[in-house]
Amino acid sequence: MATDMQKLIGTSEEDDEEDMEMDVKEEDDDSEENGEKHIATQGMVMVDGGMTSNNSNSQFQHHQEIEEQVSTPGTGVVARRCRPLEEKERTKLRERQRRAITARILAGLRRHGNYNLRVRADINDVIAALAREAGWVVLPDGTTFPSRSQGSKPVGGTSTMVTSSSSQVMPQQTPPASLTGVSPSYQTSIEYNSIRMKGVFVPTPSPYDLSSGARSQTSPVVGVVAEQTENHQLIRGTMETINDKQTVCLPSNLLDRDFSGTPYVPVYVMLPLGVINMKCELVDPDGLLNQLGVLKSINIDGVMVDCWWGIVEAHAPQDYNWKGYKRLFQMVRELKLRLQVVMSFHECGGNVGDDVCIPLPHWVAEIGRSNPDIFFTDREGRHNPECLSWGIDKERILRGRTAFEVYFDYMRSFRVEFDELFEDGTISMVEVGLGPCGELRYPSCPVKHGWRYPGIGEFQCYDQYLLKDLRKAAEMRGQPFWAKGPDNAGSYNSQPHEAGFFCDGGDYDNYYGRFFLNWYSNVLVDHGDRILSLAKLAFEGTCIAVKLSGIHWWYKTSSHAAELTSGFFNPCNRDGYAAVLTMLKKHGAALNFTCSEFRLLDQNENFPEALADPDGLVWQVLNAAWDVGVPLASENALPCHDRISYNKILDRAKPLNDPDGRHFLTFTYLRLCPILMERRNFVEFEQFVKRMHGEAVIDIQV
């Protein structure tokens, strides 16, 4: 009897699935006859071994009702439609093929496109994700339309999910084991991110955060949207209840975070690189005065300016010319603005954003012609005159002075020349240049030597002075044959997997590799330590700062190759920034960290092969700095004028729901230029300044 019943109703799970598939197929056929095209939202999709549906609750109830009808003894009801076995087999084969194709699409999007699609995603989720990437707004009911800003393709999606409970508003809970913007399903060497960063604070993504990581969260940040929903025609009636929560898709420009009442973060604007010419004269003082007056009208706090070593001490040792800077600083003082000054001991020209050429002092260049080892040198023997090698910090080869003495004499001259501005607080911060572009790093990625993003760069330790220091370190370790740089580290534009030193399981993590990288990074820390001790003496009572660049490409690999060649020993199993920040804490210096505006989505769209993660890098450095009590300043690495980039900066400057209320010390905008002064861009910048200052902002559409 039992066998007969099994034959009648079927007991296998596959047969149950077939019934549902056929029900969907027949329902679709009926809908087409009535002129209504319904997508089979009840169709089940197999993804990574799991079953799913668009409406899982109703599907489960429907399935349960069928099972009850056919399995209840004595009812005599047969709910299954009889059909030929051959047709059933064809249906099963088609469904399995469809599921396999969908699973491969989802796996490819997760791995190579960094789409954080849920495990039980279906084809509708894929279509919606692709539409949002293309700049469209996709509402929960499937309604799709172009965003307002789709004159040019936006970077990232244009809609943000807002979730509210039917009884109360619940904030988003960010998974503590993974960084914002890092896909937890990524199955390569980047899995260390979700292990090493456990316990660090990763702020809740704000409503305007359009990174793929924020879009993928199941309970995004909640905003008060009742009024906006009532007043926006596209949103009315699009609420959908899922698991006792109401979800609605809103265009991102409706959800700017309210910064009124938040901490005051001063905003400075960096002046043009060529504001002072090679004769130390102020260029176009009248035009600059007008621009500064306009900036003053929106209440910026001050300006930042580079004080170029190649201009001030250009012709002879200790022959300083501050004439142009005197006039500039007086102009700033009369406008009641404050000054951040940079002791720029590097050359200008040849890097991204450089629009003028300011070389090192002529007398230094003369020394370099007879002794090129005073400059950083790569494995092929190419010298880089962008800045002096740290190997000569203690060598008396600069007309009888060491590099330390040259730097200190320059800083002391500046302090004496502008003592009055230090005393009245006009000069609020001095940033000390410690390497190329004024940043504490090796010049591992020189464009003049052919480097292009996202190349890993090359080690810069092959001048005679650094090699001598390496030999000494190897002998002290008892391994004199380690007194050489790695011979399998690739070239400037190599990728990590192409170099035996940087590939997964490569030499960077063996005994020699750890010795070399530890020495290489210690030279960087020691250079910063000695220069800051002198800067602290020269600028006693004034905040000093150090600029650190965000080397975010190849961050998702195990070796972090680009960071290693730059001097940061920060592979997946080690925190390479702790020693730098401890050194800054020792001298009471602030950290000026760049790449505040970079987003994971930008990097994945433009250079997916770079395995970049600016979000992960930023939060690693910020948490490390906050842990040791180092004040944080920041600046954008590239020009930005759009709302999305400003919001990203704000999100990092004032992290949402930070239990300790931490925020940036200052922010410096890069830089004053005609594009910034255009009306549309200037209005956006004015609103950004107000939000930084914690003021209420009325959105002005230009």
KEZADO-659360 format. One record per residue (C-alpha): z, y, x. Coordinates in pm, whole numbers, padded with zeros to 5 digits, always signed. Last residue first. Layout:
N
ZYX...
# end
This chain:
702
-00938+07460+02231-00683+07273+02017-00335+07413+02069-00045+07168+02037+00277+07362+01984+00518+07287+02266+00899+07289+02274+01036+07358+02621+01176+07107+02871+01040+07287+03178+00801+07001+03252+00687+07019+02891+00621+07390+02928+00425+07334+03249+00209+07069+03079+00139+07305+02791+00021+07569+03037-00197+07311+03215-00369+07215+02891-00433+07584+02815-00567+07631+03169-00811+07344+03135-00960+07483+02814-00972+07841+02944-01119+07775+03288-00859+07868+03553-00815+07507+03667-01186+07479+03741-01174+07795+03956-00917+07638+04193-00539+07624+04248-00448+07264+04343-00297+06999+04338+00008+07062+04119+00348+07035+04283+00637+06875+04092+01005+06935+04162+01335+06740+04174+01190+06463+03961+01403+06298+03692+01702+06071+03641+01889+06067+03309+02107+05773+03416+02022+05550+03118+01652+05627+03157+01534+05624+02794+01194+05775+02876+01135+05853+03241+01113+06226+03313+00880+06283+03608+00713+05946+03560+00621+05998+03194+00539+06360+03267+00284+06255+03530+00125+06009+03287+00117+06278+03020-00064+06513+03256-00322+06245+03331-00384+06177+02961-00400+06546+02870-00685+06621+03107-00710+06856+03407-00650+06637+03711-00734+06695+04076-00649+06397+04301-00323+06289+04468-00096+06451+04210+00231+06579+04346+00587+06455+04358+00947+06538+04436+01225+06281+04445+01580+06336+04571+01710+06040+04781+02022+05881+04629+01997+05532+04780+01909+05357+04452+01704+05654+04333+01471+05621+04631+01427+05243+04587+01367+05288+04215+01103+05552+04279+00932+05347+04549+00907+05029+04340+00819+05230+04028+00530+05400+04200+00398+05080+04358+00397+04885+04032+00227+05164+03841-00030+05219+04117-00135+04853+04095-00459+04782+04275-00630+04442+04287-00922+04612+04466-01188+04398+04295-01144+04577+03965-01257+04906+04121-01353+05150+03844-01212+04980+03537-00912+04814+03700-00820+05130+03891-00831+05351+03584-00632+05098+03378-00352+05082+03634-00299+05456+03609-00286+05721+03877-00128+06055+03785+00180+06030+04006-00031+05925+04306+00188+06113+04560+00552+06086+04664+00742+06386+04802+01071+06240+04923+01365+06474+04977+01558+06499+05301+01935+06473+05345+01888+06360+05705+02041+06012+05668+01893+05980+05318+01545+06019+05464+01614+05738+05713+01745+05513+05435+01428+05593+05241+01203+05483+05526+01403+05164+05585+01389+05071+05214+01013+05126+05185+00891+04789+05312+01076+04578+05058+00994+04220+05160+00861+03897+05004+00541+04035+04851+00443+04222+05165+00583+04571+05235+00587+04641+05607+00466+04998+05553+00273+05122+05857-00065+05215+05710-00213+04883+05831+00057+04699+05635+00010+04908+05321-00361+04828+05307-00286+04456+05353-00037+04413+05069+00014+04056+05202+00064+03862+04877-00203+04041+04680-00140+04263+04378-00081+04574+04592-00434+04538+04731-00486+04909+04655-00173+05117+04589-00127+05307+04913+00069+05591+04746+00120+05856+05012+00459+05970+05139+00534+06336+05201+00861+06430+05366+01095+06703+05245+01338+06963+05377+01577+07159+05156+01706+07473+05323+02057+07523+05468+01956+07446+05825+01583+07489+05873+01549+07454+06251+01831+07204+06298+01723+06986+06007+01368+07003+06134+01481+06863+06472+01658+06564+06312+01357+06529+06085+01125+06487+06384+01341+06214+06538+01381+06007+06222+01017+06038+06119+00899+05906+06454+01158+05625+06443+01042+05518+06097+00677+05499+06201+00754+05314+06526+00969+05076+06318+00669+04992+06099+00460+04872+06395+00754+04683+06552+00827+04496+06226+00457+04431+06174+00424+04281+06523+00733+04061+06499+00647+03943+06147+00296+03850+06255+00417+03670+06567+00661+03453+06376+00427+03378+06085+00388+03588+05768+00110+03824+05875-00067+03519+06018-00212+03422+05681-00065+03214+05398-00266+03415+05149-00514+03618+05355-00397+03910+05571-00417+03781+05932-00707+03546+05869-00917+03832+05737-01173+03784+05456-00908+03718+05189-00759+04061+05255-01084+04255+05204-01265+04411+05497-01375+04774+05497-01188+04898+05806-01229+04576+06003-01073+04230+06002-00716+04151+06111-00805+03844+06321-00727+03972+06673-00372+04086+06597-00241+04359+06829-00109+04274+07169+00221+04232+07353+00294+03893+07191+00229+03723+07528+00557+03878+07653+00765+03665+07411+01128+03709+07515+01200+03957+07235+01278+04224+07495+00944+04143+07657+00763+04187+07326+00932+04524+07260+00839+04654+07606+00481+04539+07565+00462+04717+07227+00592+05042+07381+00322+05025+07648+00063+04958+07377+00187+05269+07195+00135+05484+07506-00199+05335+07615-00366+05397+07278-00426+05080+07078-00177+05120+06793-00388+05220+06495-00411+04902+06283-00721+04892+06066-00810+04972+05705-00785+04736+05406-01104+04867+05248-01081+04989+04888-01209+05258+04935-01441+05341+05221-01371+05350+05595-01664+05451+05814-01489+05594+06119-01500+05950+05986-01350+05826+05657-01033+05733+05842-00826+05463+05668-00550+05357+05909-00435+05709+05999-00076+05579+06034+00172+05695+05773+00425+05973+05699+00193+06220+05530+00077+06565+05648-00282+06463+05580-00249+06241+05888+00106+06222+06025+00457+06365+06004+00408+06700+05834+00744+06854+05745+00779+06991+05393+00995+07302+05381+01157+07390+05049+01290+07693+04861+01137+07976+05061+01212+08276+04839+01582+08188+04866+01703+08530+04982+01810+08403+05327+01502+08189+05386+01272+08479+05302+01464+08705+05542+01436+08451+05825+01057+08449+05806+00968+08494+06173+01281+08315+06300+01225+08005+06089+00853+07995+06174+00924+08018+06546+01183+07738+06515+00929+07515+06341+00669+07572+06616+00920+07517+06897+01037+07195+06728+00687+07051+06695+00597+07126+07059+00932+06989+07179+00880+06663+06994+00523+06633+07129+00666+06654+07479+00620+06969+07685+00477+07027+08032+00134+07142+07916+00127+06875+07647+00176+06569+07872+00553+06540+07882+00576+06206+07695+00857+06166+07441+00655+06190+07117+00349+06067+07308+00330+05725+07138+00343+05891+06798-00025+05963+06843-00125+06322+06776-00317+06415+06462-00670+06409+06320-00820+06353+06665-00893+05983+06589-00991+05781+06896-01224+05478+06877-01120+05205+07122-01254+04913+06916-00899+04810+06824-00817+05154+06682-00679+05462+06861-00434+05734+06753-00466+06045+06968-00295+06131+07300-00504+05844+07435-00799+06083+07457-00678+06211+07798-00937+06445+07952-01088+06553+07620-00749+06532+07450-00598+06795+07680-00875+07033+07580-00819+06950+07211-00452+07046+07252-00553+07385+07398-00788+07441+07107-00516+07385+06848-00585+07097+06603-00888+07141+06383-00915+07343+06057-01232+07258+05865-01255+07363+05500-01327+07183+05170-01095+06884+05218-01057+06704+04883-01094+06351+05025-01069+06359+05403-01312+06493+05664-01153+06831+05722-00803+06958+05794-00629+06874+06121-00267+06765+06145+00061+06939+06235+00090+07104+05893+00445+07239+05855+00420+07270+05478+00572+07561+05288+00720+07563+04938+00753+07918+04817+00915+08092+04520+00766+08342+04278+00911+08685+04209+00565+08844+04204+00673+09063+04496+00776+08750+04689+00437+08589+04650+00262+08899+04784+00507+08918+05075+00440+08553+05154+00066+08612+05170+00094+08918+05396+00329+08742+05636+00111+08430+05631-00189+08628+05751+00000+08770+06050+00183+08454+06164+00023+08432+06513+00215+08214+06761+00149+08195+07136+00385+07908+07224+00105+07714+07398-00229+07898+07396-00526+07945+07164-00455+07800+06820-00080+07826+06778-00094+07973+06423-00434+07841+06318-00431+07478+06443-00063+07446+06351-00159+07520+05993+00106+07660+05758+00004+07485+05436+00098+07664+05113+00293+07565+04801+00334+07802+04509+00613+07905+04274+00805+07847+03953+00520+07853+03705+00608+08075+03412+00281+08088+03217+00230+08455+03307+00308+08380+03674-00005+08167+03690-00211+08459+03565-00051+08691+03820-00115+08438+04096-00483+08435+04001-00504+08814+04009-00329+08831+04347-00564+08565+04485-00867+08769+04385-00723+09081+04546-00618+08901+04866-00967+08754+04926-00886+08554+05244-00554+08632+05416-00610+08651+05790-00489+08400+06049-00811+08428+06248-00898+08071+06142-00878+08171+05776-00575+08172+05544-00640+08072+05179-00859+07797+05321-00666+07498+05187-00640+07653+04842-00285+07716+04711-00071+07431+04578+00087+07513+04242+00460+07464+04190+00634+07330+03880+01014+07319+03851+01156+07026+03646+01400+07138+03375+01575+06843+03211+01472+06748+02854+01559+06974+02560+01204+06988+02428+01001+06707+02582+00850+06574+02259+00612+06291+02345+00251+06341+02250+00175+06109+01957-00102+06270+01760-00333+06293+02065-00311+05915+02104-00498+05838+01783-00269+05634+01559-00270+05263+01480-00013+05156+01221+00240+04876+01208+00518+04813+00959+00769+04550+01051+00913+04269+00838+00718+04004+01029+00391+04192+00985+00352+04462+00724+00030+04661+00744-00003+05038+00701-00360+05161+00668-00316+05351+00343-00329+05696+00496-00433+05681+00862-00782+05825+00851-00681+06107+00617-00405+06237+00842-00145+06445+00661+00073+06167+00523+00064+05968+00845+00151+06272+01053+00449+06349+00832+00582+05993+00855+00509+05946+01224+00845+05979+01394+00772+05796+01715+00838+05439+01813+00764+05301+02154+00566+04980+02148+00690+04651+02009+00441+04378+02094+00337+04523+02428-00029+04491+02521-00117+04855+02480+00147+04959+02731+00022+04721+02999-00337+04821+02940-00247+05178+03017-00271+05425+02735+00075+05578+02765+00084+05835+02486+00367+05675+02294+00587+05653+02605+00618+05338+02807+00983+05237+02838+01104+05308+03186+01107+05035+03451+01455+05020+03602+01496+04754+03865+01677+04431+03784+01394+04195+03862+01142+04358+04092+01103+04068+04333+01034+03806+04067+00781+03964+03829+00598+04119+04121+00594+03787+04306+00337+03663+04056+00083+03869+04247-00037+03564+04442-00242+03442+04150-00165+03344+03789-00160+03676+03609+00015+03605+03277+00281+03871+03329+00008+04135+03347+00135+04425+03553+00108+04762+03376+00479+04824+03362+00645+04593+03609+00769+04250+03513+01102+04076+03471+01274+04335+03259+01036+04298+02965+01024+04646+02812+01219+04670+02487+01056+04924+02262+01278+05137+02050+01377+05032+01696+01355+05261+01396+01551+05137+01097+01519+04949+00768+01153+04863+00736+01130+04841+01113+00896+05077+01289+00603+05010+01516+00356+05254+01661+00047+05114+01831-00151+05362+02034-00516+05441+02002-00771+05581+02236-00797+05299+02487-00843+05361+02853-01057+05600+03043-01249+05804+02798-01627+05779+02769-01764+06127+02730-01798+06314+02401-01560+06051+02273-01264+06287+02248-01229+06271+01872-01215+05891+01877-01506+05695+01737-01444+05478+01428-01326+05128+01346-01159+04999+01027-01035+04649+01107-00732+04652+00875-00502+04727+01169-00703+05037+01270-00940+05034+01569-01005+05370+01738-01300+05361+01977-01310+05455+02347-01501+05162+02495-01174+05001+02604-01059+05029+02242-01367+04838+02127-01313+04566+02388-00955+04518+02275-01057+04507+01909-01328+04246+01977-01086+04029+02174-00813+04058+01910-01066+03960+01643-01160+03653+01851-00810+03516+01831-00500+03572+02042-00224+03319+02063-00145+03387+02428-00137+03762+02371-00406+03962+02542-00293+04159+02846-00646+04245+02955-00642+04248+03334-01024+04233+03348-01051+03943+03594-00761+03720+03496-00687+03820+03139-01047+03880+03037-01158+03553+03197-00885+03351+03026-00969+03510+02690-01339+03434+02724-01266+03077+02840-01036+03016+02541-01297+03155+02302-01565+02921+02445-01335+02618+02415-01238+02709+02058-01602+02744+01951-01691+02411+02110-01399+02242+01934-01500+02394+01601-01863+02284+01636-01757+01928+01726-01512+01904+01435-01775+02025+01188-02030+01776+01321-01774+01495+01287-01696+01594+00930-02065+01600+00842-02109+01246+00979-01809+01123+00778-01972+01231+00452-01762+01455+00227-01476+01406-00014-01288+01725-00098-00920+01687-00020-00665+01786-00283-00612+01435-00423-00350+01437-00695-00210+01101-00807+00128+01265-00838+00320+00942-00794+00423+00998-00434+00392+01353-00303+00166+01342+00002-00153+01502-00128+00005+01793-00314+00276+01858-00059+00025+01860+00226-00197+02106+00043+00097+02335-00032+00203+02323+00332-00141+02431+00451-00140+02727+00213+00209+02828+00328+00106+02800+00693-00204+03008+00636-00006+03276+00451+00236+03306+00741-00022+03285+01020-00248+03560+00896-00480+03617+01188-00452+03254+01293-00315+03060+01587-00302+02715+01745-00184+02666+02102-00323+02482+02407-00427+02783+02607-00601+02937+02305-00712+02722+02007-00838+02935+01724-00774+02870+01353-00988+03026+01086-00775+03204+00824-00941+03535+00898-01277+03389+00812-01462+03719+00808-01543+03814+00453-01893+03934+00365-01905+04006-00007-02236+03970-00193-02099+03716-00444-02302+03436-00284-02168+03543+00053-01812+03508-00070-01873+03156-00198-02014+03049+00141-01718+03202+00317-01478+03010+00094-01670+02691+00167-01638+02744+00542-01270+02837+00518-01194+02527+00311-01396+02321+00558-01187+02450+00845-00867+02384+00655-00968+02029+00582-01073+01974+00942-00737+02094+01067-00557+01844+00847-00792+01573+00976-00708+01670+01332-00337+01636+01263-00386+01275+01158-00235+01138+00839-00527+01090+00599-00492+01112+00217-00672+00805+00084-00687+00592+00395-00324+00662+00457-00243+00568+00097-00429+00241+00136-00240+00159+00451+00089+00234+00283+00000+00000+00000
# end
